[in-house]
Amino acid sequence: MKLSPSKLNSFLIMKLPSAWLCGVRVKHIDNSQCEVSVRHRWINQNPFRSMYWAVQGMAAELSTGALVMDKIQAADEKISMLVARNKSEFLKKARGKIIFNCYDGEKAATYIKKTIETGEGQTFWMKAVGVNEQGEEVSVFEFEWTVKAKSSMQSA
C-alpha cells in the first residue's frame, strides 16, 4: 500500500493531532520528494506576528519523515526510525503559506536498504527547505534520522 497525502493527513489526525490542528498538511509525496504546507494562523503564531518555529519544525520533519516511512513500507521489513538530532536556520519571518520540500527520498532508500543488508543501524541527514508564497526561503531544517532493522535489534 503506497503512502499518499490523504493517508498521511489521516495519520496526522490520529497520531500527531497538534500538527494537524496547527494546519500542517502533506500536499505531495513520490519516490524522491515530499511537500508539506502550513499556513500562518492564530493557532500557530508567535508573539512577533509570524509562525512559531516549532510549527515550522513539525512541517519540516514531516516532509523528511514521510519519505522515511514510505521507504520502510516499500521495503516490507520491520524497521525502527527515530530523529537523533536536528538543526535549523531561520532566514525570514514565516507569514502566509509556507511550503516545506524534502528531496532526499532516494537517500532514505539507500540507508534503509543498507540496514536491512547489514543488520546495523544507519544514520543519515535529510534536509527540508521552507519557502513563502513569494518563493523566498524562510527556514531550513536538517534532521538526522536513525533506522535499524528490528530483527537485528532483538539479537543485540
Backbone torsions as a table, in degrees:
resi	resn	phi	psi	omega
1	MET	NA	117.7	-178.0
2	LYS	-77.9	139.0	175.4
3	LEU	-70.9	143.8	178.3
4	SER	-134.6	163.8	176.5
5	PRO	-55.3	-42.3	-178.4
6	SER	-66.3	-38.5	177.6
7	LYS	-66.4	-41.7	179.1
8	LEU	-67.7	-37.2	178.5
9	ASN	-69.2	-33.9	173.4
10	SER	-65.8	-39.9	175.3
11	PHE	-57.4	-41.2	179.2
12	LEU	-59.4	-45.6	-178.4
13	ILE	-57.7	-43.3	-174.7
14	MET	-83.0	-39.2	-171.2
15	LYS	-108.0	-24.2	-179.9
16	LEU	-134.8	62.5	-173.8
17	PRO	-61.2	-30.0	179.3
18	SER	-65.3	-37.5	176.7
19	ALA	-65.7	-43.3	-179.9
20	TRP	-63.1	-44.8	179.6
21	LEU	-62.6	-32.4	179.1
22	CYS	-78.2	-6.2	175.8
23	GLY	97.3	11.3	179.1
24	VAL	-71.7	127.2	-178.4
25	ARG	-142.1	136.2	173.6
26	VAL	-78.4	130.2	-179.7
27	LYS	-106.5	-30.5	-176.6
28	HIS	-157.5	141.9	171.7
29	ILE	-147.8	136.6	172.6
30	ASP	-143.7	-165.9	-175.5
31	ASN	-60.0	-32.5	-173.6
32	SER	-115.1	-17.2	-169.6
33	GLN	-137.8	147.1	171.6
34	CYS	-134.7	133.7	179.4
35	GLU	-117.8	128.2	-179.2
36	VAL	-127.6	136.3	179.5
37	SER	-118.0	156.5	173.0
38	VAL	-154.4	137.3	-178.9
39	ARG	-107.3	136.1	175.5
40	HIS	-62.6	120.9	179.3
41	ARG	-141.0	175.9	-179.4
42	TRP	-57.1	-42.7	-173.9
43	ILE	-67.0	-21.8	-175.7
44	ASN	-120.5	21.2	-177.2
45	GLN	-91.7	162.5	172.5
46	ASN	-107.2	176.9	-179.4
47	PRO	-68.1	-7.4	-176.2
48	PHE	-100.5	17.7	177.0
49	ARG	62.5	38.3	173.2
50	SER	-143.1	176.8	-176.9
51	MET	-72.1	135.0	178.1
52	TYR	-60.7	139.3	-175.0
53	TRP	-59.1	-35.2	-177.1
54	ALA	-68.2	-31.2	176.5
55	VAL	-67.7	-41.6	175.1
56	GLN	-60.5	-40.5	178.7
57	GLY	-62.8	-38.8	177.7
58	MET	-62.4	-45.1	-179.4
59	ALA	-65.9	-43.2	-179.8
60	ALA	-64.5	-45.5	179.8
61	GLU	-61.7	-40.5	179.1
62	LEU	-62.1	-37.5	-179.8
63	SER	-64.4	-31.4	176.6
64	THR	-84.6	-45.6	-176.5
65	GLY	-64.6	-34.1	178.1
66	ALA	-63.3	-37.0	177.5
67	LEU	-66.8	-40.5	177.3
68	VAL	-63.1	-46.0	178.4
69	MET	-58.9	-42.7	-179.8
70	ASP	-61.5	-42.8	-179.3
71	LYS	-70.7	-35.6	176.1
72	ILE	-64.4	-45.1	179.0
73	GLN	-60.7	-41.5	179.4
74	ALA	-66.3	-31.4	-179.6
75	ALA	-72.6	-21.6	179.3
76	ASP	56.0	41.2	176.5
77	GLU	-129.0	157.7	175.3
78	LYS	-83.5	111.8	-176.6
79	ILE	-134.5	131.0	176.3
80	SER	-87.8	152.3	178.3
81	MET	-138.5	143.7	-178.4
82	LEU	-159.2	142.0	172.8
83	VAL	-80.0	125.8	178.7
84	ALA	-92.8	-41.9	-179.2
85	ARG	-149.0	162.4	171.9
86	ASN	-149.1	158.7	174.2
87	LYS	-142.9	152.5	-176.0
88	SER	-145.9	158.1	178.2
89	GLU	-139.6	132.5	-178.4
90	PHE	-113.1	121.4	-171.0
91	LEU	-106.7	-23.9	-174.3
92	LYS	-159.4	152.8	176.2
93	LYS	-60.2	135.6	-179.9
94	ALA	-90.2	105.4	177.8
95	ARG	-130.1	152.3	-178.4
96	GLY	75.3	-153.0	-179.5
97	LYS	-87.8	128.8	178.3
98	ILE	-114.4	131.4	178.9
99	ILE	-111.7	125.0	175.3
100	PHE	-104.7	129.0	177.5
101	ASN	-122.2	136.4	170.8
102	CYS	-122.6	132.7	-178.8
103	TYR	-115.4	26.7	-172.9
104	ASP	-104.6	27.3	-179.2
105	GLY	-60.5	-40.7	180.0
106	GLU	-67.8	-34.1	176.5
107	LYS	-62.4	-44.9	178.7
108	ALA	-60.7	-43.1	179.6
109	ALA	-60.4	-41.0	-180.0
110	THR	-60.8	-46.3	-177.0
111	TYR	-74.9	-30.8	175.9
112	ILE	-68.0	-42.1	176.1
113	LYS	-60.6	-40.9	-178.8
114	LYS	-65.7	-39.8	178.9
115	THR	-68.0	-34.1	177.3
116	ILE	-67.2	-44.5	-177.6
117	GLU	-68.4	-40.8	-173.9
118	THR	-96.3	-22.2	-174.9
119	GLY	76.8	1.7	-179.3
120	GLU	-100.4	147.6	175.8
121	GLY	-63.7	148.9	-179.9
122	GLN	-126.9	146.2	174.4
123	THR	-125.7	144.0	180.0
124	PHE	-158.8	152.2	-179.8
125	TRP	-97.3	139.7	174.4
126	MET	-127.4	145.0	-173.8
127	LYS	-117.3	138.2	175.0
128	ALA	-127.7	130.8	-179.3
129	VAL	-113.7	129.6	178.4
130	GLY	-102.4	129.1	178.2
131	VAL	-124.2	149.7	178.1
132	ASN	-88.1	-175.4	-176.8
133	GLU	-67.6	-18.1	177.0
134	GLN	-89.4	1.1	-179.5
135	GLY	82.0	12.4	-179.8
136	GLU	-90.0	136.7	176.1
137	GLU	-67.2	130.0	176.2
138	VAL	-108.0	-31.1	178.6
139	SER	-159.0	154.1	177.6
140	VAL	-130.9	127.4	178.8
141	PHE	-120.2	142.6	172.3
142	GLU	-127.2	135.7	-178.9
143	PHE	-123.6	131.2	173.9
144	GLU	-93.2	109.4	179.4
145	TRP	-92.5	144.2	171.5
146	THR	-116.8	136.2	175.7
147	VAL	-130.5	145.4	178.7
148	LYS	-152.5	132.2	176.4
149	ALA	-64.8	128.8	-174.7
150	LYS	-68.1	-29.9	178.6
151	SER	-63.6	-35.2	178.1
152	SER	-75.4	-24.0	179.2
153	MET	-70.3	-34.4	-176.8
154	GLN	-71.1	-29.8	-179.3
155	SER	-84.9	-11.7	-178.0
156	ALA	-81.4	NA	NA
